[in-house]
């Protein structure tokens, strides 16, 4: 199936930008995002994305995992290419069977695993742009908005070329706007 109209092409390729990929140069495998959204739809956990974290925390605790809060990590201790534990900022060593870092990948390798060969390899890589995210609560209703909304500038291709090739934001960028209260009424007060 091939789309000829530029608006349809934009709507069915924008998903690549979720990974900071240019839809005009990314590999075809990433069209699976479009397929899954079109066929399966988008899902939003009731109560918002944080509910996923709370559910995972609950499963971990029931499985005997001890979670330490407000405990900044200085580094991950490894031996023979295996994580053995962590050293906290206060110098305390915490032995662990498994270490999971939810920090940015480059931070994990450069700051927490800085003594590894992979940290050196990661430092040489070129990284893509991240997303600029705003969480706004507004007093007005915008009935024309759906749960998921895409807004494209006049030049779809130029918008991606500029931000992804020069790291300079375009004057009129493409953007995605989510209005979660359209699907989950508890996400905002009535009105």
ABEGO torsion letter per residue (X at the ends): XBBABAAAAAAAAAAAAAAGBBAAABBAAAAAAAAAAAAAEBBBBBGEAAAAAAAAAAAAAAAGBBBBBGBBBABBBBBGGBBAEBBBAAGBBBBBABBBBABBAAAAAAAAAAABAAAAAAAABBBBBBBBBBBBBBABBBAABBABBBBBBABAAAAAAAAAAAGBBBABBBBBBBBAAAABAAABBBX
